[in-house]
Amino acid sequence: MGAAIAKRLLEVGHEVHVWNRSPDKAEPLGKAGVTVAKTPSGLVAGVDTVITILTDAAAIAAVYDGAEGLLAGDAKGKLFIEMSTVQPVTEIALAEKIRAKGATMLECPVGGTVGPALTGKLLGVAGGSKEDFERAKPLLEQMCRRVDLVGPIGAGASMKLAINLPLGIFWLAFGEAYALCRHLNLDPAWLVELFADTSGGTNVLKARGSAVALALQSKPSGSATFDCDNIRKDFRTMVAEAKELGFGLPMAEQALAVFDQAAKAGWGGKDCTEIPAFWSTSHKA
């Protein structure tokens, strides 16, 4: 996602600097005209706005707080846009650190995968002040087809977890639905198209139905853009946040258990579009 966002910003005319915890992932961007920074603090020194999209709270701490982290040098006046999918408390704590450095932070986790990121069609849910949102909005509108301010810091994280919950559960629900009609031996591509046209069809099935159909036929469906392990991480985060709020998420907890089964069976790095195939191949009569 980070690489796709960088390519999008370069395409629309920005001077882009990048840094990645895995240096080899940044090399192709360097060949494309992006400046590859040697350290996070070095990146901050060369830009006005810093965008981060990281795996989890531990990754955020490592990248921001390290000896050569994003906040190790002079960050005064900089704008930080934080796009990770984490609990609200993580974003709130980070915003306090950034403000202590004389800088500004807006959280804006995004919905969408690599394809929408490359074409500026992500969905952004921002948390922060109205003033900071207006400052970041021209840049966000070049990355997102829609971006909304949903409340103060932490609100964006809450909304992103809420948005991802039914999406994750859908992949399992579709796998179970397919298992009910698999014995009819219908063309998977036709079947997916039919489901997409029903009242239970989702936007993601309409957008990525061809990949789902290929996976149901045990054919390569393309590289992973949102894999099983990342969905598991999101479900764990949702369950932890609900616990903080004083309630449980029984459907999310059950879905997490199934994704854990998939990971143990070697599906952890496979794309979400392949999860229905996991369920149907693992539960044959």
N, C-alpha and C positions, 0 to 999 in steps of 0.2 A: 504493500500500500504506500509506504513512504517513497519508494522509487517511482511509482506511478504518479503520485502527487507532484514530485519534483519534475517529472517530464511534462506534466500539464502546465506547471508554472513557467517552465522554460519556454514552452510552446506559445504561451500568451505574452511573452516578452519580458519576463523578469530575469534578473541576474540571480542565479541560484547557487547556493553553497550547501553541501551535504556532508554528513558524517554518519557512519553506521558502526554498530558494535562489531559487525563482521565486515572487515575491510573489503573482502572480495565482492561483497554485494554492491559496494559503491563504485567499483572500477568501471562497469559499463556506463554509468552516468558520467564519469570523467571523460570518457571517449565521446560522449554526446554533447559536450560543451559545458558541463556543470563543474564547478570548482569543488574538489574534494578536500575537506579540512582534515588536518592531522589529529585534532582533538576537539571535543565539544566546546571547550573554552575558546579555542581558535576560531571555531565557526561563529560564535557569538560576536567576536571582535569584528567580523567582516560583514555583518548584516544588520538590518534594522528590525526585522521580524524573524522570530524563531518558531518553527512549527515542529512539534514532536508527536509521534504516534508510536507507542511502545506496547510491549506485550502485557505487562502487569505492573503492580505497584513496586515490586522489587526492581524491575528494569528502570522505572522512573527514578527511583532513589539512586541507582547506580549512575545514571546518565546526568542527573542534575547535581548530585551531591558529591561526586567523586573529586579527587585531588585536581583533576583537569576537567571537571564537569562543567555543565552549562552555567552554573552560578559561581564558578571558581574565580572568574575575572570580573571586569567592570561590565555590568549589565544595565546601568542606569539609562532610563529612557527607552529601553527596548520593549517590544511587544512580544509576548510569548502566547502562542496559540497551541493549547494542549488537546490532542485528539484521541487519547487512549481510552479503552473501555475498562474502567476501574470503578471501585466504590467511590461515592461522593466524598467521603472523609479524606481519601487520597488527594483529590483535587483541591479540597479546602486547605489542607496542610501545605500543599505545594504553592498555592496562591500566596499564602502568608510569607513563605520564604522568598518568593519572587518580589513581593512588595517591599520586603526588608532590604532588597538590593536596589530599590529605587526604580524598579521596572513594573510592567503591567502584564497581567495574565487574563486571558479569556479561555475558558474550556469550550471545546466544540467537537465532541466525538461525532463521528460520521457513520452513516449507514451506506452500504454499497461495497463493491469489491473492486478489483483492479480495473475492469472495463469502465465502469462509471468514473473511477478516479482519473483515468486517462483522458476522458472526454468532458470533465467538469460537471458530472451529473450525480455527485454524491448528495446525501441528505444530511444537513447539519443541524444539531440541536445544541445551542450555545447556552452557557451559564456565565454570568458576570454582570457588570454594570452596563446600563444603556450606553454610557459614554464609551466604554471599552468596546462594546459590540459595534458601535458606529465606526470606530477606528478600524476594526478588523473586517468590517462587512465588505468593502470593495474587493479585498483579497479572497474572502470566503465565497463571494458570489462568482469568482472565476473557477472555484473548485466544486461548487455545489449547485444543483438545479433548484434547491430550496434550502434556506437556512433561517432558523427561527430562534429568537431569544426566549428561553423558557423559564428564566428565573436567575437567581444569584449563583455564584460559584457552587457547584455540587448538583445543581438542578439538571445540567446537561448530562452528567453521569447517570443520574436517576432515570432520565428519559431514555438514554441509550440502552441501559439494562432492560427497561420495560419493552423497548422496540425489539430487542434481540430474543426475548423469551418466546413469543409465539412463533418466530421464524425457526428457532432451533427445534421446537416441538413439532412444527410442520413436517420436517424431514422424516421424523419417526412415524408420524401419522400417515404420511403418504406411503411409507414402506409397508405399514400394516394394511392400508387400503389395497395396495398392489397385491399383497399376499392373498387377499380374498378373491381376486379375479385372475391370478396368474395361470390357473389351470385352464382358462379359456384359450390360451395361446394366441392372444391378439397381438398385433404389431405394436411394440412398445412405443414407437414414435406416435402412432395414431392414438394410443391409449393416453399418453401424456397430454396430447393436444385436447382430447376430450375432457380430461380432468381440469385442464386450464380453463375450459369454457363453462365449467359448472360453478354453482354458487360457492363451492368450497375451494375453488381455484385461487391461487395467490399470485401476486405480482412476480414473485421470484420463480414460480413455475412457468409463467408466461415468458419470462426473460431467459431462463436457463433450462427450459424443457428439453432441448436437444441433447444437452449434456446428461440429463437424467435418463433419457431414453437409451443413450449409448451405454451408460453404466448398467442399466437393467439387462443389457445384452452382453455384459462382461467385456465391453469394448472400451478402449481408452477414451476418456471424456474430456481430456485436457488437463493442464497443470492445476494444482490446487490453489484456489484464491481465498478460501475460508475453510480451513481443514478441521477435521474432527477434534484434534487437540485444542485448537483455539475455541471451538464451541464448548468443549468441556470446561475450559478456563472461564468462559463467560457464565456458564451455568453455576459453577462454584461461587463466582462473584455475586450472582443474583441471590443464591441461597444465603450467602453470608450477609448480604445487605438486608434481606428480609428478616433474618434473625436479629440484626441490629434494630430493626423497626418493630420487632415484637410479634412476628407471625412466621408461618412456614409457607413454602411453595411446593405442595405435594406433586404437582405435575412436573415442575422443573426438576425436582429431586429424582423422580422416576426416570425422566428423560436423561438426566446425568448418569444414572446407573446403566442405562442402555449404551450411551456413548462410551462409558468406561469399558463395557463389554467389547465394543467395537475396537477400542484402542488396544485391549489385551489380545485381540485377534489379529492385530497388525494393521488396523485401519486408521491409526492416529494421524498419519500424514496425508490421508486421502481427503479429497474435497467433499464439502457438505452434499453436493449433488449425488455422491455415490452412497450416501448413508441408506437411502431406501433399498439399494441393491444389497447392502450388508444385511438388512433385516430379512429380506426375502430369501437370500441364500442361506441364512443361518436358521431359518424356521421353515424348512420344507417338510411336507407331510411324508 
